[in-house]
């Protein structure tokens, strides 16, 4: 089976999200996560990209919905 390239699409999507208004919101993170889960699993590259995206969010940008989405992703898919 060929290696998934979804992580590249996730990276480009995140660049657009951050470039749009300089920050990431819960809906945007959800769309990026949906790209990762199209094939039903979160592979190492997708996990790495998600981790990098989440780590780019500054504390002052965090709001309730974004925190909830981050927690949902981490609790469900991180070992």
Order of alpha helices (4+ residues) and beta strands (2+ residues): alpha-alpha-alpha-alpha
